[in-house]
Amino acid sequence: MVQVTQIPSNSALSRLRTLHGALGGLLGFVAMSVAAGVLVTASMTPVVALSGLAATNTISVFESLPDYVNIEPLSQKSDILATRSDGTVELLASFYDQNRIEVSWDAISQFAKDAAVSGEDPRFYEHGGVDLQGTLRATATTVAGGDTQGGSSITQQYVKNVLVQKCELLADQRARDACYRAATETTPDRKLKEMRLAIGVEKTYSKRDILRQYFNITGFGGTVYGIEAAASYYFNTTAALLTLPQAASLVAIVNNPVKFRLDQPASETNGAADGYAANKQRRNYILREMLRHKKLSQTDFDAAAAAPVEPIITEPSTGCQTAVGNAFFCDYVTKILQTDPTFGADAATRMLNFRRGGYDVYTTLDLDVQNAAVTTMNQQVPKVYAGGDVGAIITSVQVGTGRVLAMTQNKDYSQDPAVQATGANFTGINYATDYAEGGSSGFQPGSTYKVFTLAEWLKEGHSLNERVDSRRKANWGTFQDSCFGPQNYSREGFNPRNDANESGTNYSALQATVGSINTGFIGMAKKLDLCGIRQTAEAFGMHRADGNPLSQSAASIIGTNEIAPLSMAVAFAGIANKGVTCSPIAIDRIVGPGGVEIPVPSSVCTQSVDATVAAGLAYAMHRVMVSGTGQQSNYNTNPNVPMIGKTGTTDGAKDTWMSGASTKVATVVAVVSLTGALSQRRQFFGRDQIATARHRMWPVVMSAANAKYGGDAFEELAPRVSPQPGATAAGR
């Protein structure tokens, strides 16, 4: 980092401001400022002056200054990307404090290089960092009592921009403001510092490097920095492909971004009402200078000067709202970036570093699966429904890796409260994720949650064919709980019914699973430990979306804990992965400035249950798909590979879920009441019952997944969990 120490104020410099006459003031300034004399000498004879500068006594005035400013990485936009099947990438969104894309020398049009040198610093290739003629001319005006003049060479302008950029990186606003004032104040002291640093830059870097970074660092109005971003924003092209008049127009903006920028409404200041007359006037001056310095022919000058100024304003993508259907996945990625210590000590610092760091974030999003999810969501669930506040979520996870392949919902994304206030179709809440990840407090999954009781049942040595008392009753008595002690439900009024009012008699564990019999699972839980059921659920990554501990009551076994759909997808992927659950990840790799790979969070895989239990779960859940409550989703999936699944419906059909997996991909679809409650079986989207929307969407997503990833047969059952030959399963 550059440390710029204030040069002691020279009282003689202050007295010169009262001298009369430009020439007298100029002579007085040069005569009384030894430091300026050294710099003038350096600019006139750079090789001799710079080689002997250290031996000159007068250099002591600059001993507190560094020799030069480093050409350092600049603040650039960061991109969140998804990779297509052919290996090409799709931009989801960009984030930046300064819209900049740093480019190489060869990626900048020669027209732009010639325009900058001719218009801003014609002696750029001759001086050693300070243009003597320009400096003396500006000094004459300043000390004569006129406005302080620039007279800065391209190298000096670069130095000033570097110092300003260093200020921009300060987190404290007061420190940033003070730094900016010191870097831009119009005083002789500040100018001397700038000149000294410019000479040092010229000693250290080639003219090509200086001009290249001048183009990359320079502001072009608003948040547009660097010529590549300017070419894209103002003319929808690249810096390499700028035409002569376009290049001259961009260089014109550098002189006074407020006055000459091309994206302001018509006003007397910018002359937009007259074809951007102010920019055109400055542009044509630059063109004349290019002609005078023999950088273009008379013919080229005439054509370029006659050309109208015609900007093609192209707004850059910024923020997840530009990702449209992929916006909520994009938001999930940003939340990960805010929690990854790679990017800084706290969330605010991490996001600031990301916005300024020039990172390419390659995500796990599979655009084939995601596009299928977005398309079917848009077709099946409206963004706003007159009958109630309905939300819908689709999310998919790759089995064995935890990679999130799809994530979408039936709302438009915005984090702007003003935008959200314009309609119920807007939200900034990601319904698929936990509250801490920008999500909601979760939704009750209903019978989908029963798979964890079945897992505990098999873990404890029970078989799928074993039968339990499944009769509906008002007095279920006492349930064992090794964590909190026995729980007595004899006086609690705990009397759950079955979804289709089945009487419940003596169902086997398999029959209870295939037919989703509530009383069958309560009967299973009577033979188990409520604490053990909770711990098995947690082993599959289950947790409440609001961050609170899972409840372990008798009611919880039929799905009363509020869970994020992504968590359920992770659990079903674990069942399909022979009982090995892998935590979700959304980022495959991050490439920083200069192509440096940045470490990213990796999935953590744990053995939730042993392979024998997982095989038992898969067998029962496959039967759900072929002869139970998941048939609608199974038979509409094409290609149809072996799949497991479980449906879920909460009280009053307020929420409906379809969760399932192949051996390659797990997908969860949930249609939920965001506020209030409605019966999805009594209301319709058009002609279609809301309760069946899950079965219209799940097959579309899994068809895309199966076509791309395929699917294998699940593991065969071990004898101890197998149903007896000839056992049948009830189902709907």
C-alpha positions in Angstrom: 0.0 0.0 0.0 1.1 3.5 -0.7 1.6 5.8 2.2 1.5 9.4 1.2 2.7 11.8 3.9 1.8 15.5 3.7 4.7 17.7 2.5 5.4 20.5 5.0 3.6 23.7 3.8 5.9 26.1 2.1 4.9 29.6 3.1 6.6 31.0 0.0 4.1 29.1 -2.1 1.3 30.7 -0.2 2.8 34.2 -0.7 3.1 33.6 -4.5 -0.7 33.5 -4.7 -0.7 37.3 -4.1 1.8 38.1 -6.9 0.4 40.0 -9.9 0.8 38.8 -13.4 1.0 35.3 -14.7 4.6 35.5 -15.8 5.8 37.0 -12.5 3.9 34.4 -10.5 5.3 31.6 -12.6 8.9 32.8 -12.2 8.4 33.2 -8.5 6.9 29.8 -8.2 9.8 28.1 -10.0 12.4 30.1 -8.2 11.1 29.6 -4.7 10.2 25.9 -5.0 13.3 23.8 -5.1 11.1 20.7 -5.2 9.3 21.9 -8.3 12.6 22.7 -9.9 13.8 19.1 -9.4 10.5 17.8 -10.9 10.8 20.2 -13.9 14.3 19.0 -14.5 13.1 15.4 -14.3 10.4 16.0 -16.8 12.8 17.8 -19.3 15.6 15.3 -19.1 14.1 12.2 -17.5 17.0 9.8 -17.8 19.6 12.2 -16.5 17.4 13.7 -13.8 16.1 10.4 -12.5 19.5 8.7 -12.4 21.0 11.6 -10.4 17.9 12.5 -8.3 19.0 10.6 -5.2 22.3 12.5 -5.0 20.6 15.9 -5.1 20.3 17.6 -1.8 16.9 19.0 -2.7 15.4 15.5 -2.7 15.1 15.7 1.1 11.8 17.5 0.6 10.4 14.2 -0.7 12.0 11.8 1.7 8.6 11.1 3.3 7.1 10.0 0.0 7.4 6.6 -1.6 9.2 6.4 -5.0 6.1 5.4 -6.9 2.6 3.8 -6.6 2.2 0.2 -7.5 0.2 -1.0 -10.5 -2.2 -3.1 -8.4 -5.3 -5.1 -9.0 -8.4 -2.8 -9.4 -11.9 -3.2 -8.0 -13.8 -5.2 -10.6 -17.2 -6.8 -10.9 -17.7 -10.3 -9.7 -19.8 -12.8 -11.7 -22.0 -15.7 -10.6 -22.1 -18.3 -13.4 -23.8 -21.5 -14.4 -22.2 -24.0 -16.7 -24.2 -25.4 -19.7 -24.0 -29.0 -20.8 -21.6 -28.1 -23.7 -19.2 -26.5 -21.2 -20.0 -22.9 -22.0 -21.1 -20.6 -19.1 -24.2 -18.5 -18.6 -24.0 -15.3 -16.5 -26.6 -15.4 -13.7 -25.6 -12.0 -12.1 -22.8 -9.6 -11.5 -22.0 -7.6 -8.4 -19.8 -4.6 -8.2 -19.2 -1.3 -6.5 -17.4 -0.2 -9.7 -18.5 -1.7 -13.0 -15.1 -2.6 -14.3 -13.6 -5.4 -16.4 -9.8 -5.2 -16.5 -8.4 -5.9 -19.9 -5.0 -6.4 -21.5 -3.1 -4.0 -23.9 -4.2 -5.9 -27.0 -7.8 -5.8 -25.9 -7.9 -2.0 -26.3 -8.6 -0.3 -29.6 -5.7 1.6 -31.1 -8.1 4.4 -31.8 -8.7 4.7 -28.0 -4.9 4.7 -27.3 -4.2 7.4 -29.9 -7.3 9.4 -28.8 -6.1 9.5 -25.1 -2.5 10.4 -25.9 -3.5 13.1 -28.5 -6.3 14.6 -26.4 -4.9 14.3 -22.9 -1.1 14.1 -23.1 0.5 14.6 -26.5 4.0 14.3 -25.1 3.2 11.2 -23.2 5.9 9.1 -24.9 8.5 11.9 -24.5 8.3 13.0 -20.8 9.4 11.2 -17.7 6.0 11.4 -15.9 5.6 15.1 -15.8 4.7 17.2 -18.9 6.7 20.4 -18.3 4.8 22.6 -20.8 1.4 21.6 -19.5 2.5 22.0 -15.8 4.0 25.5 -16.4 1.0 26.6 -18.3 -1.4 25.4 -15.5 0.8 26.8 -12.8 0.9 30.2 -14.5 -2.9 30.4 -14.4 -3.1 29.1 -10.8 -0.6 31.5 -9.3 -2.0 34.4 -11.3 -5.2 34.1 -9.2 -7.3 32.1 -11.6 -8.9 28.7 -11.1 -6.5 26.0 -10.2 -5.5 24.2 -13.4 -4.7 20.5 -14.1 -2.0 20.2 -16.6 -1.6 16.6 -15.5 0.1 14.1 -17.7 -1.6 10.7 -18.2 0.8 9.3 -15.7 -0.2 11.9 -13.1 -3.9 11.2 -13.8 -3.1 7.5 -13.3 -1.4 8.3 -9.9 -4.4 10.4 -8.8 -6.8 7.6 -9.7 -4.7 5.0 -7.8 -4.7 7.1 -4.7 -8.5 7.6 -5.0 -9.0 3.8 -5.5 -7.1 3.1 -2.3 -9.5 5.5 -0.5 -12.4 3.6 -1.9 -11.3 0.4 -0.3 -11.4 1.9 3.2 -14.3 0.5 5.2 -14.8 3.6 7.5 -16.7 6.3 5.8 -14.9 9.2 7.6 -11.5 7.7 6.9 -12.6 7.3 3.3 -13.7 10.9 2.9 -10.5 12.2 4.5 -8.4 10.1 2.2 -10.4 11.3 -0.8 -9.9 14.9 0.1 -6.2 14.4 0.5 -6.0 12.7 -2.9 -7.9 15.3 -4.8 -7.4 18.7 -3.0 -6.3 21.4 -5.4 -3.2 22.6 -3.6 0.4 22.9 -4.7 1.5 20.4 -2.0 -0.8 17.7 -3.4 0.3 18.5 -6.9 4.0 18.0 -5.9 3.2 14.7 -4.4 1.4 13.6 -7.5 4.3 14.7 -9.7 6.9 12.9 -7.6 4.9 9.7 -7.6 4.4 10.0 -11.4 8.1 10.1 -11.9 8.5 7.0 -9.8 5.9 5.2 -11.8 7.7 6.1 -15.0 11.0 4.7 -13.6 9.3 1.4 -12.7 6.8 0.7 -15.5 6.8 0.9 -19.2 4.7 3.4 -21.1 2.5 0.6 -22.3 1.7 -0.6 -18.8 1.0 2.9 -17.6 -1.4 3.6 -20.5 -3.1 0.2 -20.2 -3.8 0.7 -16.5 -4.8 4.3 -17.1 -7.6 2.9 -19.3 -8.5 0.3 -16.8 -8.7 2.6 -13.8 -10.3 5.7 -15.3 -13.9 6.6 -14.4 -16.3 7.1 -17.3 -19.3 8.4 -15.3 -21.4 6.9 -12.5 -20.3 3.4 -11.5 -18.7 2.8 -14.9 -14.9 2.3 -14.6 -12.4 1.2 -17.2 -12.7 1.3 -21.0 -14.0 -2.2 -21.3 -17.1 -1.5 -19.1 -17.5 1.9 -20.8 -17.5 0.4 -24.3 -20.1 -2.1 -23.2 -22.3 0.3 -21.3 -22.2 3.2 -23.7 -21.9 1.4 -27.1 -22.7 -2.3 -26.5 -19.3 -3.3 -27.8 -15.9 -4.1 -26.5 -12.8 -1.9 -26.0 -11.1 -3.8 -28.8 -13.9 -3.1 -31.3 -14.5 0.6 -30.7 -14.8 2.6 -33.8 -12.9 5.9 -34.2 -15.8 8.2 -33.2 -16.8 5.9 -30.3 -13.3 5.8 -29.0 -13.0 9.6 -29.1 -16.4 10.0 -27.4 -15.3 7.7 -24.5 -12.0 9.6 -24.1 -14.0 12.8 -24.1 -16.0 11.6 -21.1 -12.7 11.2 -19.1 -12.1 14.9 -19.2 -15.3 15.7 -17.4 -17.6 12.6 -16.7 -20.4 14.7 -15.4 -20.6 17.0 -18.4 -19.7 14.6 -21.2 -21.3 11.3 -20.2 -23.8 9.9 -22.6 -26.5 8.4 -20.3 -28.1 11.5 -18.9 -31.5 12.9 -19.8 -31.5 16.0 -22.0 -30.3 19.1 -20.2 -28.4 22.3 -20.9 -25.4 20.8 -19.2 -24.8 17.7 -21.4 -26.6 18.9 -24.5 -28.4 15.6 -24.9 -31.3 17.3 -26.6 -28.9 18.4 -29.4 -27.3 15.0 -30.1 -25.1 15.1 -27.0 -23.5 18.3 -28.3 -21.2 18.7 -25.3 -19.7 15.3 -25.8 -19.5 15.8 -29.6 -17.7 19.1 -29.2 -15.1 17.5 -26.9 -14.9 14.4 -29.2 -14.2 16.5 -32.2 -11.5 18.4 -30.4 -9.8 15.1 -29.7 -10.2 14.0 -33.3 -8.5 17.3 -34.4 -5.7 16.6 -32.1 -5.4 13.1 -33.5 -5.2 14.6 -37.0 -2.6 17.2 -35.9 -0.4 14.5 -34.4 -0.8 12.4 -37.5 -2.8 9.6 -35.9 -5.5 9.6 -38.6 -5.9 10.8 -42.1 -8.0 13.8 -43.2 -10.5 11.5 -44.8 -10.9 9.5 -41.5 -11.1 12.8 -39.6 -13.9 14.2 -41.8 -16.0 11.0 -41.5 -15.6 10.7 -37.8 -16.2 14.4 -37.0 -19.4 14.3 -39.1 -20.7 11.1 -37.4 -23.5 11.7 -34.9 -23.0 10.7 -31.3 -25.2 7.6 -30.9 -24.9 5.8 -27.6 -26.4 2.4 -27.2 -26.9 2.3 -23.4 -26.6 -1.3 -22.2 -27.2 -1.7 -18.5 -25.0 -4.3 -17.0 -26.5 -7.1 -14.9 -26.2 -6.3 -11.3 -27.7 -8.2 -8.4 -29.6 -11.4 -8.4 -32.8 -9.9 -9.7 -31.2 -10.0 -13.2 -31.1 -13.8 -13.0 -34.9 -13.9 -13.2 -36.0 -17.6 -12.8 -32.6 -18.4 -11.3 -32.6 -15.5 -8.9 -33.4 -17.4 -5.7 -30.5 -19.8 -6.4 -28.3 -16.8 -7.0 -29.4 -15.4 -3.7 -28.5 -18.7 -2.0 -25.0 -18.4 -3.5 -24.5 -14.9 -2.2 -25.5 -16.1 1.3 -22.8 -18.7 1.1 -20.3 -16.1 0.0 -21.3 -14.0 3.1 -20.6 -16.9 5.4 -17.3 -18.2 3.8 -14.3 -17.0 5.8 -12.2 -17.0 2.6 -13.7 -13.6 1.9 -13.2 -11.9 5.2 -13.7 -11.7 8.9 -17.4 -11.0 8.9 -20.4 -11.0 6.5 -20.3 -7.4 5.5 -16.5 -7.5 4.8 -16.9 -10.7 2.8 -19.6 -9.3 0.6 -17.7 -6.1 0.1 -14.6 -8.1 -0.9 -16.7 -10.1 -3.3 -18.2 -6.9 -4.9 -14.7 -5.5 -5.4 -12.7 -8.7 -6.0 -13.2 -9.6 -9.7 -14.2 -13.2 -8.9 -15.8 -15.7 -11.2 -18.1 -17.9 -9.2 -18.9 -21.2 -11.0 -22.0 -22.7 -9.4 -23.5 -26.2 -9.3 -26.7 -25.1 -11.0 -27.6 -27.5 -13.8 -29.3 -25.4 -16.4 -31.0 -28.4 -18.0 -32.7 -29.5 -14.8 -33.2 -25.9 -13.7 -34.8 -24.8 -16.9 -37.2 -27.7 -16.6 -38.0 -26.6 -13.0 -38.5 -23.0 -14.0 -40.7 -23.9 -17.0 -43.0 -26.2 -15.2 -43.3 -23.8 -12.2 -44.4 -21.0 -14.6 -46.9 -23.3 -16.2 -48.5 -24.9 -13.2 -48.4 -22.3 -10.3 -49.4 -18.6 -10.7 -47.3 -16.0 -9.0 -50.4 -14.5 -7.4 -53.5 -16.5 -6.6 -56.8 -14.9 -5.7 -57.9 -17.8 -3.5 -55.0 -17.5 -1.0 -51.3 -16.8 -0.5 -49.7 -19.7 -2.2 -46.1 -20.5 -2.6 -44.4 -23.2 -4.5 -40.8 -24.5 -4.4 -38.8 -26.9 -6.5 -35.2 -27.9 -5.6 -33.0 -30.7 -6.7 -29.7 -32.1 -5.3 -27.2 -34.5 -6.9 -27.0 -37.8 -5.0 -23.5 -38.5 -3.5 -22.1 -34.9 -4.0 -24.6 -32.6 -2.4 -24.5 -30.3 -5.4 -27.6 -28.2 -5.7 -28.8 -28.7 -9.3 -32.1 -26.7 -9.3 -33.9 -24.1 -7.1 -36.8 -22.0 -8.1 -40.2 -20.8 -6.8 -43.4 -19.1 -8.0 -42.3 -15.6 -7.2 -40.3 -12.7 -8.7 -37.2 -11.9 -6.9 -36.4 -8.5 -5.4 -34.7 -7.3 -2.2 -36.0 -3.7 -2.7 -38.9 -3.0 -0.3 -40.3 -0.4 -2.8 -40.4 -3.1 -5.5 -42.0 -5.6 -3.2 -44.7 -3.1 -2.3 -45.8 -3.1 -5.9 -47.3 -6.6 -5.9 -47.6 -9.9 -4.1 -45.6 -11.5 -6.9 -42.4 -10.0 -5.5 -40.4 -11.3 -2.5 -36.9 -11.5 -1.3 -37.5 -14.6 0.8 -36.1 -17.9 -0.6 -38.7 -20.5 0.3 -36.2 -23.4 -0.4 -33.6 -22.5 2.2 -33.2 -22.0 6.0 -34.0 -18.6 7.5 -30.3 -18.0 8.1 -29.7 -18.4 4.4 -32.3 -15.9 3.3 -35.2 -18.3 3.6 -38.4 -18.6 5.5 -39.0 -20.3 8.8 -39.8 -23.5 6.9 -42.9 -25.5 6.2 -44.5 -28.6 7.7 -43.6 -31.6 5.4 -46.4 -33.8 6.7 -46.1 -37.4 5.8 -42.8 -36.9 4.0 -41.2 -36.8 7.4 -42.4 -40.4 8.2 -39.3 -41.9 6.4 -37.2 -41.0 9.5 -39.5 -43.1 11.7 -39.2 -45.9 9.2 -35.4 -45.6 9.3 -35.4 -45.8 13.1 -37.8 -48.8 12.9 -35.3 -50.7 10.7 -32.3 -49.5 12.7 -33.8 -51.1 15.8 -34.1 -54.5 14.1 -37.8 -54.4 13.1 -38.8 -55.6 9.6 -41.0 -54.1 6.9 -43.4 -57.0 7.4 -43.9 -56.5 11.1 -47.3 -55.3 12.1 -48.3 -52.7 14.6 -51.6 -51.6 16.3 -52.8 -49.0 13.8 -56.3 -48.3 15.1 -57.3 -44.7 15.6 -57.7 -44.0 19.3 -58.0 -41.0 21.6 -55.7 -42.5 24.2 -52.3 -43.5 22.8 -50.8 -43.8 26.3 -47.1 -43.3 26.9 -44.3 -43.0 24.4 -40.7 -43.7 25.4 -38.2 -40.7 25.2 -34.7 -41.4 26.4 -33.8 -37.7 26.2 -36.7 -36.0 28.1 -38.4 -38.9 29.8 -41.6 -40.8 28.9 -44.3 -38.7 27.2 -47.9 -39.5 28.2 -50.6 -38.8 25.7 -53.5 -40.4 27.5 -55.0 -37.0 28.4 -53.6 -34.8 25.7 -56.4 -35.1 23.2 -54.0 -36.5 20.7 -56.2 -38.3 18.2 -54.8 -38.0 14.7 -56.8 -39.4 11.8 -55.7 -40.9 8.6 -55.7 -38.8 5.5 -58.4 -40.9 3.8 -60.1 -41.8 7.1 -58.8 -45.3 7.0 -59.9 -47.1 10.2 -56.5 -48.5 10.7 -56.3 -52.0 12.0 -53.1 -54.0 12.0 -50.9 -52.5 9.2 -47.4 -53.7 8.5 -44.6 -51.1 8.4 -44.5 -51.5 4.6 -48.3 -51.1 4.3 -48.2 -48.0 6.5 -45.5 -46.5 4.3 -47.1 -47.3 0.9 -50.5 -46.0 2.0 -49.1 -43.2 4.2 -51.1 -44.4 7.2 -50.7 -41.9 10.1 -51.9 -44.3 12.8 -49.5 -47.0 11.5 -46.5 -44.7 12.1 -47.8 -43.7 15.5 -48.1 -47.4 16.3 -44.5 -47.9 15.1 -43.3 -45.0 17.3 -44.9 -46.6 20.3 -42.4 -49.4 19.9 -39.5 -46.9 19.5 -37.8 -44.0 21.2 -38.9 -40.5 20.3 -35.4 -39.2 21.0 -34.0 -41.9 18.7 -36.4 -40.9 15.9 -35.3 -37.3 16.2 -31.6 -38.3 16.2 -32.0 -40.4 13.1 -33.7 -37.5 11.3 -30.8 -35.3 12.4 -28.4 -37.9 11.0 -30.0 -37.2 7.6 -29.4 -33.5 8.0 -32.9 -32.7 9.2 -33.2 -29.4 11.2 -35.8 -26.8 11.7 -35.5 -24.0 9.2 -35.7 -21.3 11.9 -32.7 -22.7 13.6 -34.4 -24.1 16.7 -34.0 -27.7 17.8 -36.3 -30.4 16.2 -39.2 -31.3 18.4 -39.6 -35.0 19.3 -43.2 -35.3 20.2 -45.6 -38.0 19.0 -47.0 -35.4 16.6 -43.6 -34.7 15.1 -43.3 -38.1 13.6 -46.0 -37.2 11.1 -44.3 -34.0 10.0 -45.0 -31.0 12.3 -41.5 -29.6 12.3 -41.1 -26.7 9.9 -38.4 -27.8 7.4 -36.8 -26.1 4.4 -37.4 -28.0 1.1 -33.6 -28.0 0.4 -33.0 -29.9 3.7 -35.6 -32.5 2.7 -33.9 -32.9 -0.8 -30.6 -33.5 1.0 -32.1 -36.2 3.2 -33.7 -38.0 0.3 -30.4 -37.9 -1.6 -28.9 -39.5 1.5 -31.4 -42.3 1.5 -30.7 -42.9 -2.3 -27.0 -42.9 -1.6 -27.0 -46.1 0.5 -27.5 -44.0 3.7 -24.7 -41.6 3.1 -25.9 -38.0 3.4 -23.9 -35.2 1.8 -24.4 -31.6 2.9 -25.5 -29.2 0.2 -23.0 -27.1 -1.8 -23.8 -24.5 -4.5 -20.3 -23.5 -5.7 -18.0 -25.7 -7.7 -15.1 -23.3 -8.0 -14.1 -19.7 -7.7 -11.5 -18.1 -9.9 -10.1 -14.8 -8.6 -8.1 -12.0 -10.4 -5.2 -13.4 -12.4 -6.8 -16.8 -12.7 -6.0 -17.8 -9.1 -8.3 -20.6 -7.7 -10.0 -19.6 -4.4 -10.9 -22.4 -1.9 -14.6 -23.1 -1.7 -16.7 -24.9 0.8 -16.9 -28.6 0.2 -19.7 -31.1 0.9 -19.4 -33.1 4.1 -20.7 -36.7 3.7 -21.7 -38.8 6.7 -23.1 -42.3 7.1 -26.6 -41.6 8.4 -27.8 -45.2 8.5 -26.0 -48.3 7.4 -26.5 -49.7 3.9 -28.9 -52.4 5.1 -31.3 -49.9 6.6 -31.0 -47.6 3.5 -31.9 -50.6 1.3 -35.0 -51.2 3.4 -36.0 -47.6 3.1 -35.5 -47.6 -0.6 -37.5 -50.8 -1.1 -40.5 -49.3 0.8 -40.2 -45.9 -0.9 -40.0 -47.5 -4.3 -43.3 -49.3 -3.5 -44.7 -45.9 -2.7 -43.9 -44.9 -6.3 -45.2 -47.9 -8.1 -48.3 -48.8 -6.0 -48.8 -46.1 -3.4 -49.3 -42.4 -3.0 -46.5 -41.4 -5.4 -47.9 -43.2 -8.5 -48.9 -40.1 -10.3 -45.4 -38.7 -10.2 -43.8 -42.0 -11.0 -45.8 -42.9 -14.1 -45.5 -39.5 -15.7 -41.7 -39.5 -15.5 -40.0 -40.3 -18.8 -37.4 -41.8 -19.0 -38.5 -43.8 -16.0 -35.6 -45.2 -14.0 -35.9 -46.9 -10.6 -37.1 -44.1 -8.2 -38.1 -43.8 -4.5 -40.4 -41.2 -3.0 -42.8 -40.1 -0.3 -45.7 -37.7 -0.4 -46.8 -35.4 2.3 -50.0 -33.5 3.1 -50.6 -31.4 6.2 -53.8 -30.9 8.1 -56.6 -29.5 5.9 -54.4 -30.0 2.8 -52.7 -26.7 3.6 -49.3 -27.9 2.3 -48.5 -30.7 -0.2 -45.1 -32.2 -0.9 -43.7 -34.7 -3.3 -40.1 -35.8 -2.5 -38.2 -38.5 -4.2 -35.0 -39.6 -5.9 -33.2 -41.8 -8.3 -29.8 -43.1 -7.5 -28.5 -39.9 -9.1 -30.8 -37.0 -8.3 -33.2 -36.1 -5.5 -36.0 -33.6 -6.1 -38.5 -32.0 -3.7 -41.6 -30.1 -4.9 -43.7 -28.3 -2.3 -46.9 -26.2 -2.7 -47.5 -24.3 0.5 -49.7 -21.7 2.2 -47.4 -18.8 2.9 -49.9 -17.0 5.1 -53.3 -18.3 6.3 -54.6 -21.6 5.2 -56.5 -23.0 2.2 -57.5 -26.5 1.3 -55.6 -27.5 -1.8 -58.1 -30.2 -2.5 -61.0 -27.7 -2.6 -59.3 -25.1 -4.8 -58.0 -25.1 -8.3 -55.4 -23.5 -10.6 -57.6 -23.2 -13.6 -59.2 -26.7 -14.0 -56.5 -28.5 -12.0 -56.7 -29.2 -8.3 -54.0 -27.4 -6.4 -53.2 -30.5 -4.4 -52.0 -32.3 -7.6 -49.7 -29.5 -8.8 -46.8 -31.3 -7.1 -47.5 -34.4 -9.3 -47.6 -32.3 -12.4 -44.2 -30.6 -11.7 -42.1 -33.4 -10.1 -42.2 -35.6 -13.2 -41.1 -32.8 -15.5 -38.0 -32.1 -13.4 -37.1 -35.7 -12.8 -37.6 -36.5 -16.5 -34.9 -33.9 -17.3 -32.7 -35.3 -14.5 -33.2 -38.9 -15.6 -32.4 -38.1 -19.2 -29.1 -36.5 -18.3 -28.0 -38.5 -15.3 -29.7 -41.9 -15.7 -30.4 -44.1 -12.6 -29.5 -47.5 -11.3 -31.3 -50.2 -9.4 -31.3 -49.7 -5.6 -29.6 -52.1 -3.3 -31.3 -55.4 -2.6 -32.9 -55.9 0.8 -31.2 -57.9 3.5 -33.3 -60.8 4.8 -33.9 -59.2 8.3 -35.7 -56.2 6.9 -37.4 -57.9 3.9 -41.2 -58.3 3.8 -42.3 -62.0 3.8 -43.1 -63.5 0.4 -46.6 -62.6 -0.7 -47.0 -59.7 1.6 -49.3 -57.0 0.2 -49.4 -53.3 0.7 -52.5 -51.1 0.9 -52.3 -47.9 -1.1 -54.2 -45.1 -2.7 
